[in-house]
Amino acid sequence: MNGTVVKALNVSERCPRDTRMVQLVFPALYTGIFLTGITLNTLALWVFTHIPSSSTFIVYLKSTLVADLIMTLTLPFKILSDSHLGPWQLRAFVCRFSAVVFYETMYVGIMLLGFIAFDRFLKIIRPFGKFVVQKPAFAKTVSVLIWLLLFLISLPNMILSNREATPSSVKKCASLKSPLGLKWHQVVNYISQFIFWTVFALMLLFYVVIAKKVYNSFRKSKSKDSRSNKKLEGKVFVVVAVFFVCFVPFHFARVPYTQSQTNNKTDCRLQNQLFIAKESTLFLAATNICMDPLIYIFLCKKFIERLPCMKGRKFVTSSQENHSNQTDNIILK
């Protein structure tokens, strides 16, 4: 057996992982997230099947929904594996396949939300523009390319997790990876970090411009309704809020955790602390499947109109939002 893999296995044996919290607490929390996510996203799927893909915004939202649904469907495998309710072979399946798909859909969603922010930004600088990037065909092409890119990045993580699975080795997914698999795992980690922080920085830039435009719009209209102002501010910053709550903590914790798994110099106690930090922040990232439907409600007027529970309030909502056509172009489409 290759020396690098032997080191990974030796680390696993010398530093047994404290899984009490992961085995008892997190499965219960993930079960709640799964039930909530499957309900909200199934409803969103029904709504979006009745909305034509007539704009880039709708295309991006539909693609985000697909990513959320796939991520949701990976959670039962994690729940059963972490709670030890399934056989140890299930843990091997999680390490090799379902966990990889989970991360793939996470970064698909991150990139798509970045394009949603870009789409809202374009609605400000050219609200009636006819740029190529504002056509549904462009959004469909971008969505396909994003899925293809993340698939090509993720596929080696499945293929290179090809070491023999045993009840001992499946305790740490890194023990299933070949030497090349360990190196690729590090590469993917840095690629993922680059994707996230690039999108996050651009999103902040876009929404600073949006906030200034909305503020100026209210000043020109001489609106005195502070309550409406607060609601509008929430709509403007909902995407940034989802990013900050769900993804920032995880991306602070992921790099040191990955480094601790791919070398044998990390102190055992620190390894376990980094593991708990990674699992805690990963749970926050998983709550994204429940947060994205809030984005549909706050930002997509067509989605609100199609919601069964909102049909009776359609005209009230419309009358409240008609005070600023420019704001409608920025926020609700």
C-alpha positions in Angstrom: 0.0 0.0 0.0 1.3 3.5 -0.9 3.0 5.4 2.0 0.6 8.4 1.8 -2.4 6.2 2.2 -0.8 4.3 5.1 -0.2 7.6 6.8 -3.8 8.5 6.4 -4.9 5.2 7.8 -2.4 5.4 10.7 -3.7 8.9 11.6 -7.3 7.5 11.6 -6.2 4.7 14.0 -4.1 6.9 16.3 -6.7 9.6 16.5 -10.2 8.1 16.9 -12.9 10.6 16.1 -15.3 11.7 18.8 -18.6 11.2 17.1 -21.0 11.5 20.0 -22.3 14.9 19.0 -22.3 14.0 15.3 -24.1 10.7 16.0 -26.8 12.1 18.3 -27.4 15.8 17.8 -26.7 16.5 14.1 -28.9 13.7 12.7 -31.9 15.2 14.6 -31.1 18.7 13.3 -30.6 17.4 9.7 -33.9 15.5 9.9 -35.6 18.8 10.7 -33.8 20.5 7.8 -34.6 17.7 5.4 -38.4 17.7 6.3 -38.6 21.5 6.0 -36.4 21.6 2.8 -38.3 18.9 1.0 -41.6 20.6 1.8 -40.6 24.1 0.8 -38.7 23.0 -2.4 -41.4 20.6 -3.5 -43.9 23.6 -3.2 -41.4 25.8 -5.1 -41.1 23.1 -7.8 -44.8 23.1 -8.2 -44.9 26.9 -8.5 -42.1 27.1 -10.9 -43.6 24.5 -13.3 -46.4 27.1 -13.8 -44.0 30.0 -14.5 -42.4 30.2 -18.0 -38.6 30.8 -18.3 -39.2 34.2 -19.8 -36.3 36.0 -18.1 -32.7 35.3 -17.0 -33.9 35.8 -13.4 -36.4 33.0 -13.6 -33.9 30.7 -15.3 -31.4 31.2 -12.5 -34.0 30.7 -9.8 -35.2 27.4 -11.4 -31.6 26.2 -11.7 -31.1 27.1 -8.0 -34.2 25.1 -7.1 -32.8 22.0 -8.9 -29.6 22.2 -7.0 -31.5 22.6 -3.7 -33.7 19.6 -4.4 -30.7 17.4 -5.2 -28.9 18.6 -2.1 -32.0 17.8 0.0 -32.1 14.2 -1.4 -28.6 13.6 -0.2 -29.4 14.4 3.4 -31.1 11.0 4.3 -27.9 9.2 3.5 -25.9 11.5 5.8 -28.5 11.2 8.5 -28.5 7.4 8.5 -24.8 7.2 8.2 -24.0 9.7 11.0 -26.5 8.2 13.4 -25.1 4.6 12.7 -28.6 3.4 11.8 -27.3 2.0 8.5 -24.6 -0.5 7.8 -21.0 0.6 7.6 -21.1 0.2 3.8 -23.5 3.1 3.7 -20.8 5.3 5.2 -18.6 4.3 2.2 -21.3 5.3 -0.2 -21.6 8.7 1.6 -17.9 9.3 1.4 -17.6 8.3 -2.3 -20.8 9.6 -3.8 -23.6 11.4 -1.8 -21.3 13.7 0.1 -19.5 14.7 -3.2 -22.9 15.4 -4.8 -23.9 17.5 -1.7 -20.8 19.7 -2.1 -21.2 19.9 -5.9 -24.8 21.2 -5.5 -23.7 23.6 -2.8 -21.3 25.4 -5.1 -23.7 25.2 -8.1 -26.1 27.2 -5.8 -23.4 29.6 -4.8 -22.4 30.4 -8.4 -26.1 30.7 -9.4 -26.8 33.1 -6.6 -23.9 35.2 -7.8 -25.5 35.4 -11.2 -28.8 36.4 -9.6 -27.0 39.3 -7.9 -25.4 40.2 -11.3 -28.9 40.1 -12.9 -30.3 42.5 -10.3 -27.3 44.7 -10.8 -27.9 44.9 -14.6 -31.5 45.8 -13.9 -30.2 49.0 -12.3 -27.6 50.2 -14.7 -29.7 49.2 -17.8 -33.3 48.5 -16.6 -34.5 48.3 -20.2 -31.2 47.0 -21.7 -31.0 44.3 -24.3 -27.5 43.0 -23.5 -26.8 39.4 -24.5 -26.4 38.6 -20.8 -30.0 39.7 -20.1 -31.5 37.1 -22.5 -32.9 33.8 -21.2 -30.8 31.8 -23.7 -27.6 33.2 -22.0 -28.9 32.2 -18.5 -29.6 28.7 -19.7 -26.2 28.4 -21.2 -24.6 29.7 -18.0 -26.6 27.3 -15.9 -25.5 24.3 -18.0 -21.8 25.4 -17.9 -21.9 25.8 -14.2 -23.3 22.3 -13.7 -20.8 20.9 -16.2 -17.9 22.6 -14.5 -18.8 21.5 -11.0 -19.4 17.9 -12.3 -16.0 17.8 -13.9 -14.4 19.1 -10.6 -16.3 16.6 -8.5 -16.0 13.5 -10.6 -12.4 12.7 -9.6 -13.4 12.9 -6.0 -15.6 9.9 -6.6 -13.2 8.0 -8.9 -10.2 8.5 -6.7 -11.9 7.3 -3.5 -11.0 3.9 -4.6 -9.2 2.3 -1.5 -10.8 -0.7 0.0 -13.6 0.2 2.4 -13.5 -1.5 5.8 -15.4 -0.7 9.0 -12.3 1.1 10.3 -11.4 3.0 7.1 -14.9 4.5 6.5 -14.7 6.4 9.8 -12.7 9.0 7.9 -13.5 9.6 4.2 -9.8 10.6 3.6 -8.8 7.0 4.3 -10.7 5.9 1.2 -8.8 8.2 -1.1 -5.7 7.2 -3.2 -2.6 9.4 -3.0 -3.8 11.3 -6.0 -7.3 11.5 -4.5 -5.8 13.2 -1.4 -4.0 15.8 -3.5 -7.1 16.4 -5.7 -9.2 16.9 -2.6 -6.9 19.7 -1.5 -7.0 21.2 -5.0 -10.8 21.1 -5.0 -10.9 22.7 -1.6 -8.9 25.7 -2.8 -11.0 25.9 -6.0 -14.1 25.9 -3.9 -12.7 28.6 -1.7 -11.9 30.7 -4.7 -15.4 30.3 -6.2 -17.1 31.3 -2.9 -15.0 34.3 -2.0 -15.0 35.6 -5.6 -18.8 35.4 -5.8 -19.2 36.9 -2.3 -17.0 39.9 -3.1 -18.8 40.6 -6.4 -22.2 40.1 -4.7 -21.3 42.7 -2.0 -20.2 45.1 -4.8 -23.4 44.6 -6.7 -25.7 45.1 -3.7 -23.9 48.2 -2.6 -24.9 49.7 -5.9 -28.4 48.3 -5.6 -28.8 49.8 -2.1 -27.6 53.2 -3.2 -30.1 53.1 -6.1 -33.0 52.1 -4.0 -32.1 54.8 -1.4 -32.0 57.5 -4.1 -35.3 56.2 -5.5 -37.0 56.8 -2.2 -35.5 60.2 -1.8 -36.7 61.3 -5.2 -40.2 60.0 -4.4 -40.1 61.7 -1.0 -41.4 58.6 0.7 -42.1 59.0 4.4 -43.1 55.4 5.0 -40.3 54.0 7.1 -42.0 50.7 7.4 -41.9 50.2 3.6 -38.3 51.3 3.6 -37.4 48.6 6.1 -39.2 46.0 4.1 -37.4 47.1 0.9 -34.0 47.0 2.6 -34.7 43.4 3.7 -35.5 42.5 0.1 -32.4 44.1 -1.2 -30.1 42.3 1.2 -31.8 38.9 1.4 -29.3 37.2 -0.9 -26.3 38.6 1.0 -27.9 37.5 4.2 -28.3 34.0 3.0 -24.7 33.9 1.9 -23.4 35.3 5.2 -25.5 33.0 7.5 -25.1 29.8 5.5 -21.7 29.9 3.8 -19.2 32.2 5.4 -18.7 30.2 8.6 -18.2 27.0 6.7 -15.6 28.5 4.4 -13.6 29.8 7.4 -13.6 26.2 8.9 -13.1 24.1 5.8 -9.5 24.9 4.8 -7.8 24.0 8.2 -10.1 20.9 8.5 -9.0 19.7 5.0 -5.4 20.3 5.8 -5.7 18.3 9.1 -7.1 15.4 7.1 -4.4 15.3 4.4 -1.3 15.3 6.7 -0.3 13.5 9.8 1.2 16.4 11.7 -2.0 17.8 13.2 -2.6 17.2 16.9 -5.3 14.7 17.6 -7.3 17.0 19.9 -7.1 19.8 17.3 -8.3 17.3 14.6 -11.4 16.6 16.6 -12.1 20.3 17.3 -11.7 21.1 13.6 -14.1 18.2 12.8 -16.8 19.5 15.1 -16.3 23.0 13.7 -16.6 21.7 10.2 -19.7 19.7 11.0 -21.3 22.6 12.8 -20.7 25.1 9.9 -21.7 22.4 7.4 -25.1 22.2 9.1 -25.4 26.0 8.6 -24.6 25.6 4.9 -27.2 22.9 4.6 -29.9 25.3 5.9 -29.5 27.0 2.6 -32.1 24.6 1.2 -34.6 26.2 3.5 -33.4 29.8 3.0 -33.5 29.9 -0.8 -37.3 29.7 -0.9 -37.3 33.0 1.1 -35.3 34.5 -1.8 -38.0 33.4 -4.2 -40.7 35.0 -2.1 -38.8 38.3 -1.5 -37.4 38.8 -5.0 -39.8 37.0 -7.5 -43.1 38.7 -8.0 -44.3 35.9 -10.3 -43.5 33.3 -7.6 -45.6 35.2 -5.0 -48.5 35.5 -7.4 -48.5 31.7 -7.9 -48.4 30.7 -4.3 -51.8 29.3 -3.2 -51.6 31.0 0.2 -50.9 34.4 -1.4 -53.6 34.6 -4.0 -56.0 36.3 -1.7 -53.4 39.0 -1.0 -52.3 39.6 -4.6 -54.0 43.0 -5.0 -53.0 44.2 -1.6 -49.4 43.4 -2.3 -49.6 45.0 -5.7 -51.0 48.3 -4.3 -48.2 48.4 -1.7 -45.5 48.0 -4.3 -46.8 50.4 -7.0 -45.2 53.4 -5.2 -42.0 52.8 -7.1 -41.8 51.3 -10.6 -38.1 51.6 -10.6 -37.9 49.6 -7.3 -40.1 46.9 -8.8 -37.6 46.6 -11.7 -34.8 46.2 -9.2 -36.4 43.9 -6.7 -39.5 42.1 -8.0 -39.5 40.3 -11.4 
